[in-house]
Amino acid sequence: MRISAAGWIGRSVGRAALCAGLALAADGLGADSQDVLFSGQHSIAPLIAETSTGIVLVLLVAKAIAYAISLVAGFRGGAIFPAIFLGIGVATLPVVWFDMSPTVAVAMGAAAGMAAQSRLLLSSMLLASILVGPAGADAVPAAVLAAAAAWLCATALERRNAPDSDAVVEAAGDA
C-alpha cells in the first residue's frame, strides 16, 4: 500500500495534535505538559518528588499514550528515555504510598523501563547503577530484579503476540 505525501502529512499532523491535546489535558489536571511532550530526562527529579498519586497517574497515562502514538507514527527521537521515565513513574507510586526510598525507586524504574523497551538486560542494570551512583549501591540488587522481571514479561508478551511458527509453515504449504 502506497501512501501519498499529503496523506502522510495529514496523519502526522493529526497524531501530533492528539499528543498536544494529551499534554494540555495533563496540564489541566495538574501535571506538567512538558513531561508528556518531551523525553522526560529532565523531569525525573520532580517526578520522584511528587506527593500526589493523582498527578503521577495522570502523567503516566498521558505519557504512555503519547509515547505509543509517537512510536506508531515514527516520530524521530529516542525510545529509551521515555520508557525509563515511565518505569520511574510507576516506581514513584510506592514512594508516594509506602514511603519507599526514592533511590531504590529510580534504580528499579530505570532498569525495568529500559529492559522492557530495549531487551538489553545487562545495559539496563548498568544504567540503573550509574544513575544512583555509589551512594545507591544498596539499590542495585533491586534494580537487577526489576530489570529481569521486566525483560521476562516483555519477552513473554512478545512471544505471545508472535505468530505460531507451525501455523505459518502450514499456511505457506497450503498456499
N, C-alpha and C positions, 0 to 999 in steps of 0.2 A: 504494500500500500504506500503510495507516494503522497506526501503532504506538501501543499503549496506553501510558499514563504508567508503569504498573508494568513493562512490557517495556523501556521506555527506561531507567528507573532501574536495572533489573536488569543491562542491558547496560553501563551506565556504571559500575556498581559492579564488574562483572567486569573491565572494562578497567582501572579504577583499581587493582584488586587485582593484575592482571598487571604493571602498571607498578611497584607496590610490591614485587612479587616479583623483578622485574628489579633494582631498587635494592638489595634485600637480597642477591641473588646477586652483584652487583658489589661490594658491601661485603665479602662473604665471600671474594672473590677478590683483595681488596687495594685496590680503587678506592673512592672516596668516594661514598656513596649519594646525597648531596645534589647531586652533579654530574649524576646520572641523572634525578632528580626535577624539578629546577628548571632555569631557562633557561640557566644557566652563565655569566652575565656576570661573576659574582664569582669564578669558578673558572678564568679564563683564565691568570692568572699561575701558580697551582700546576700547571696542565696543562702549560704550557711548561717549567716547572722539573722535570717528571717525567723520571726517567732509566731507567725500566723499560719496555721495549717491551710486555711482557705486560699491565701495568696500563693503558697507553694503549689497547691493543687491546680489553681488557675494557670499558673505559669507552666507547670508540667504539661497540662492538657494542650494549651495553646502552642507551646514549643514543639510538642510531639506531632501535632497536626501540621504545623508549618514545616517541620523537618521532613515529614513524609511527602508533603507537596513538593518541596524543593528536590528531594531525591527522585521522585517520579518525573518532575519537569526537566531534570537535567541541568538545573542551575549550577553555575560554577561556584566553587568553594569546597572546603574540606568537609568530609563526612565524619571525621573523628571527634572534633571538639564539640559539636552539638550532641553527639552520643555521650561524651564524657559529662557534659552539662546535665543531660537527662539522668544519667546514672547518679551524679551527685545530688540532683534534685530529689530523686527517690530516696537516697540515703539521708537526706535532710529531714524527712518525716520522723524517723526515730529520734533525731536530735531534738525536734520540737516536742514530740510526745513523751519520750522517756528520758530526756536529758542525757543522751548518749554523747560520747566525746566527738566533737566536730572533726578532729584529726582522723579518727577511725572512719567517720562518715565520708570524708574526702577520699581517703585511700580506697575504701570499698567501692564507692560510687564511680570513681575514675577507672579503677581496674575492671569493674563489671561493665561499664558503658563501652570502654574501648574493646574489651574482649568480645562482647556481643556484636559490635559493629565490624571489627577488623578480623576476627577469628585468630588473632595473634596473641596467644596466651602469655608467652614469656615477655613480650614487649609491653603488654598491659600491666603485668606485675612490676616490671622495671619502671614504667612511667609513674605508677602509683607510689612506689618507694621514693622516687625522685621528688614527686610533688610534696610529700610530707617531710622529707629531709631526715637528718639524723635525730631530730627531736621526736619524730613519729615512728621510730624503728619498731616500737611495740605494736603499731597498727599494720605492719606488713603481713603478718600471718592472716589477719582478717581479709586483707586485700587479695592474698593468694586464694583463699577460699571463695571469695566473691567472684574473682576472675574465672576460676574453674567452674563454678556454678553457672555463670553467665555463658561461658563457652559451651558447656554441656547442653544448656537449654537452647541456645541458638543453633547448635549443630543438630539437635533432635528436631527442632521445628523445621529446619532446612531440609532434612531428610524426609520428614513427614509430608512436606509440600512438593517434594520432587516426584516426578512420575516413576512408577514402578518399572524397573528395567525389564522384567519379564513381559509385562504388558506392552511395552514399547517394541520389543523384539517380535512378539506375536502380531501386533498391529502392522509392523513393517512386512512381516511374512504374508499376511492376508492381503496386502495391497498389491 
